[in-house]
Amino acid sequence: MVFCACGPSAEKSAHIVTDVPFGLDQTTTTSTTAPISTTTNPNSQLMSETTLYYISTDRLVAVQQRMQQDFTAQDAMDALLIARPKQDANNYTRSAIPADLHLSVEVTRGLAIVDANESLLHIVTTLEQRLAIGQIVLTLTSLPGVGQVLFTVNGIPQSVPRGAGDTANANQPVAYDDYASLLLLAAPPSPLFISP
């Protein structure tokens, strides 16, 4: 029986290949953050849509928001704090997040750490606390690459109420499922867009 191999013969010394086909010598980059969808606005900037959560009849509802394509978790939080939905006769939505709340977000390995000022601690009622925390958690966990949220106030870990009324201890992350009970399931996500 005879074996043979096809292909180029082995060479005794290495040499530099200068004729590389199909642009294989080009550097490429990829992004791990994929926006939900993209469109182009009249100013020719690429735009994305993200989901922000607000309140209707003491339940959380999803509202689509247009943002620049390369938006971050911090950008989504800024939009949630700034872009309050407009109220009209047919659609009443509001926010339980205090107007004077300031926060920063840092995402590491799927965990978003939200560091807020003391306004987070001064929300008057338990229901409003649950709704405000739910707005933040559902908005963040709707972003690609974010699975859990941990809250601190001025750097100190905080316990927060979950949607069912129980409490997550300090240093215990919460997730989308912890606030799904607060969602208004009777209505689909609102197709309305809000702008800052």
matplotlib code that plots the C-alpha trace (Angstrom):
import matplotlib.pyplot as plt

x = [0.0, 1.3, 0.4, 0.9, 0.1, -1.0, -0.2, 2.9, 6.2, 7.8, 10.4, 13.5, 13.4, 10.6, 9.9, 7.5, 4.4, 3.8, 0.9, -2.0, -5.3, -8.8, -7.6, -6.7, -3.9, -6.4, -7.3, -11.0, -12.9, -16.2, -18.6, -20.2, -23.0, -25.6, -28.5, -32.0, -32.5, -30.9, -32.3, -30.9, -32.2, -32.4, -29.0, -27.5, -26.6, -27.1, -29.8, -30.8, -33.9, -33.8, -36.5, -37.2, -39.7, -42.3, -45.5, -49.1, -51.8, -49.1, -47.6, -44.4, -44.8, -42.1, -41.6, -39.3, -36.6, -34.4, -30.8, -27.4, -26.3, -23.3, -25.2, -24.0, -25.8, -25.1, -26.8, -29.9, -30.1, -29.7, -32.5, -34.7, -34.1, -34.4, -36.9, -40.2, -43.1, -45.7, -49.2, -52.3, -55.9, -55.4, -52.0, -51.0, -47.5, -45.2, -42.0, -41.5, -37.8, -37.2, -36.4, -33.3, -31.9, -28.4, -26.7, -23.8, -23.7, -20.7, -21.1, -18.7, -19.2, -23.0, -23.4, -24.5, -23.5, -25.7, -24.3, -27.0, -27.2, -29.4, -32.6, -32.9, -33.4, -36.0, -38.8, -41.9, -44.0, -43.0, -44.9, -43.1, -39.8, -40.5, -41.7, -38.6, -36.1, -38.1, -37.8, -34.1, -33.6, -35.9, -34.3, -30.8, -31.5, -33.2, -29.7, -27.5, -24.8, -26.6, -28.1, -28.0, -28.1, -26.5, -27.3, -25.1, -25.6, -22.5, -20.5, -22.2, -24.2, -27.9, -30.8, -33.6, -37.2, -38.1, -41.3, -43.0, -42.4, -39.5, -36.1, -32.8, -30.0, -27.1, -24.5, -27.2, -27.8, -31.4, -32.5, -35.3, -37.3, -37.4, -39.6, -41.5, -44.5, -44.8, -45.2, -48.5, -49.0, -52.3, -50.7, -47.8, -44.8, -45.8, -44.8, -44.7, -41.3, -40.3, -37.5, -35.5]
y = [0.0, 3.4, 6.7, 10.1, 13.7, 16.6, 20.2, 22.4, 20.9, 21.7, 24.4, 24.4, 28.1, 30.6, 33.6, 36.5, 36.3, 39.6, 38.6, 38.0, 37.6, 39.0, 41.6, 39.0, 41.3, 44.0, 44.7, 44.4, 45.2, 44.0, 45.4, 43.3, 45.9, 45.4, 47.9, 46.6, 48.3, 51.2, 53.9, 57.1, 60.5, 63.5, 64.6, 61.3, 60.1, 56.4, 56.0, 53.1, 52.3, 51.3, 50.6, 52.9, 51.9, 54.3, 54.0, 53.7, 53.0, 51.8, 49.4, 49.5, 50.0, 50.0, 53.1, 53.1, 55.9, 56.9, 57.3, 57.6, 54.2, 54.0, 54.8, 53.4, 52.2, 55.7, 57.3, 55.1, 56.1, 59.8, 59.5, 57.8, 60.6, 63.4, 62.3, 62.3, 61.1, 63.6, 63.2, 63.3, 62.3, 58.8, 57.9, 58.8, 57.8, 59.1, 58.4, 57.4, 58.4, 61.7, 64.7, 65.4, 61.9, 61.7, 58.5, 56.9, 53.5, 51.2, 47.8, 45.0, 41.4, 41.8, 43.6, 47.2, 49.1, 52.1, 54.6, 57.2, 60.2, 60.1, 61.0, 57.2, 56.7, 59.4, 58.0, 58.3, 55.1, 51.5, 51.2, 54.2, 52.7, 49.5, 51.3, 53.6, 50.7, 48.7, 51.5, 51.5, 47.7, 47.0, 49.7, 48.5, 44.8, 45.5, 46.5, 43.9, 42.7, 43.7, 40.9, 42.2, 45.5, 46.4, 49.6, 51.9, 55.3, 57.4, 54.2, 52.3, 49.2, 49.4, 47.0, 47.7, 46.5, 43.9, 44.0, 41.4, 43.5, 41.6, 43.1, 42.3, 42.7, 45.1, 43.7, 41.4, 42.1, 42.3, 41.3, 41.7, 38.8, 40.5, 43.3, 41.5, 41.3, 45.1, 45.0, 46.0, 42.8, 43.8, 46.2, 45.7, 48.0, 51.5, 52.3, 56.0, 57.7, 60.3, 62.8, 64.6]
z = [0.0, -0.9, 0.8, -0.8, 0.2, -2.0, -1.4, -1.2, -0.3, 3.0, 2.9, 5.1, 5.9, 6.7, 4.4, 4.4, 2.3, 0.6, -1.7, 0.8, -1.0, -0.2, 2.3, 5.0, 6.2, 7.2, 10.9, 11.8, 15.0, 16.3, 18.9, 21.7, 22.1, 19.4, 19.4, 18.9, 15.6, 13.6, 11.5, 9.9, 10.9, 8.6, 9.8, 8.6, 12.0, 12.8, 15.4, 17.6, 19.6, 23.2, 25.8, 28.7, 31.4, 32.9, 34.9, 33.8, 36.4, 38.9, 36.5, 34.4, 30.7, 27.9, 25.8, 22.8, 22.7, 19.8, 20.7, 18.9, 17.7, 20.1, 23.2, 26.6, 29.7, 31.2, 28.2, 28.6, 32.3, 31.4, 28.9, 31.6, 34.0, 31.5, 28.9, 30.9, 28.8, 27.7, 29.3, 27.1, 27.5, 26.1, 27.5, 31.1, 31.9, 34.6, 36.4, 40.1, 39.9, 41.9, 39.7, 41.8, 41.5, 40.0, 39.2, 37.4, 35.8, 35.3, 33.6, 34.2, 33.0, 32.8, 36.1, 36.1, 39.3, 39.8, 42.2, 43.1, 45.4, 48.6, 46.6, 46.0, 49.8, 50.2, 48.0, 50.1, 49.7, 49.3, 46.0, 44.6, 45.7, 43.9, 40.8, 40.7, 41.2, 38.7, 36.1, 36.4, 36.5, 33.6, 31.5, 32.2, 31.8, 28.5, 27.1, 25.5, 27.8, 31.1, 33.2, 36.8, 38.6, 42.0, 43.8, 45.9, 47.4, 47.4, 47.1, 49.9, 48.9, 49.5, 49.9, 47.5, 47.3, 44.6, 42.6, 44.8, 47.9, 49.4, 49.8, 48.1, 50.6, 50.2, 47.7, 46.3, 42.6, 41.2, 37.7, 35.2, 36.6, 40.1, 38.6, 35.9, 38.3, 38.0, 34.2, 32.6, 30.6, 29.1, 26.7, 24.3, 24.4, 23.4, 19.8, 20.8, 20.8, 23.3, 22.9, 25.5]

ax = plt.figure().add_subplot(projection="3d")
ax.plot(x, y, z, "-o")
ax.set_aspect("equal")
plt.show()
